[in-house]
Amino acid sequence: MTVKPEIVLPFPNLTTDLIVGPARLPGSGERIVVLDPSTEQALATVADASVEEALAAVEAAKAAAADWRARSPRDRAEILRRCWELMTERAEDIALLISLENGKSLDDARGEVAYAAEFFRWYSEEAVRVIGEISRSPAGNNRIVVQHEPIGVSVLITPWNFPAAMATRKIAPALAAGCTVVLKPATLTPLTAYAVADILRAAGVPDGVVNVVTTRSTGPVVSAMLHHPAVRAMSFTGSTEVGRTLLRESADQVLKCSMELGGNAPFIVLEDAEIESTVDALMIAKMRNGGQACTAANRILVHRNLMQPLADALGARMSALRVGPACREDIELGPLISPQAVAKVTELVDDAVHQGAKASTVGDRPAGPGYYYPPTVLVDVPLDAAIVAEEIFGPVASLIPFDNDAEAIELANDTQYGLAAYVYGGDLRRAMQVAERIEAGMVGVNRGLVSDPAAPFGGVKQSGLGREGSREGLLEFSETKYIAVQW
């Protein structure tokens, strides 16, 4: 298929073929078309890998592993620092690329690029601090030497909703630890992943250290890679359902798995919360990427005394959002990622309204092409509505009343998920007491954003295993070795 986009893409010489060591392979299948969800027009095509080509990428990572592992931490750190510099220099180009293939507003995309680049800087600093320990055994007859070594070839699987940040959040710690990788990005937003790979190569990352594979045959391709004897770790961000399948696949080779899975984040508005600042935080927690985030506030639990004023204030902010093609400077909310996403959000909202929720605010929806859903506020959402149990992944705020702190905590914890949560209130002591009783890996207190490269990102219960970011993210790509020494 010949693709003639109406807009000239940034990175005009961007490789959209498979990156396998030094080779650029066109793929064995018909090329995958990448669409702009704002216009439904084709932007470009990328290669469709076969199982054999994916295994060749693993072999390329295996061949490059010994040299990369042997490099000094300082050498790896300097390359990662250069990655940060180059990504920062190309920030506007990458943001535009994200807006075009993802539908994220330019402001949101710029925020993602800054966040994504920071993982390279953070892990350039952590690469030289993989510090072990030496201690004396209790019996006194030997020393206990503990050190951290690269785990080996790692398969990285990233989603479409943060195509830059999810790639760098995995690649940077893996490279800092001394591992080589095969990255499989989502086929809905693969162009950003190829742009990140282009920056890595320009920064001095050797051929084979980072390989990129796009494919329609996700199941067979990923399964083959996870069963290759050279692969020792897998890092996945995506749904809990797919995560369970990958864990079963990984069990055959006993791989080390890092899983960042689904969420159902509660946002608790305590009785003493100040309305305007709460809405400020809510707009961040709910509306980043149009609500298409695993950390998005899914259930907004509001003290009954604040329900009406909060609904009014939030509704005013939501209805004022400028909705339209994501790559325009004046737009605050772009489209959803696909028609299937629109259909799912529509189904969840219709079910909630059918069961008694009130649509207090429904914003504008642009005419014409594009996968748009209007910003919506639902009030008094019944607890048995599907929208309470499932991730919305759209610009819909579901408000659920509660009467006291104990009830709010019970409602917040009534889910199989435990990724992110939020608490907002005037009394910090009270808010912290509530936060400590919430079953989640991350809690934002009086703020709507928890993500930070220096902080451990991850969940509990069925929201995942392991952590990304911080020092813990690097240790996910390391093995701990103990050496008993006598001197």
Beta strands, then each sheet from edge to edge (+ up, - down):
strand 1: 18-20
strand 2: 23-25
strand 3: 32-36
strand 4: 41-46
strand 5: 133-136
strand 6: 143-150
strand 7: 153-157
strand 8: 181-184
strand 9: 210-212
strand 10: 231-237
strand 11: 256-260
strand 12: 265-269
strand 13: 297-303
strand 14: 358-362
strand 15: 376-379
strand 16: 396-402
strand 17: 417-418
strand 18: 420-424
strand 19: 442-445
strand 20: 460-461
strand 21: 464-465
strand 22: 478-485
sheet 1: 1+ 2-
sheet 2: 3+ 4-
sheet 3: 5+ 6- 22+
sheet 4: 9+ 8+ 7+ 10+ 11+ 21-
sheet 5: 14+ 15- 16- 13- 12- 18- 19-
sheet 6: 17+ 20-
end
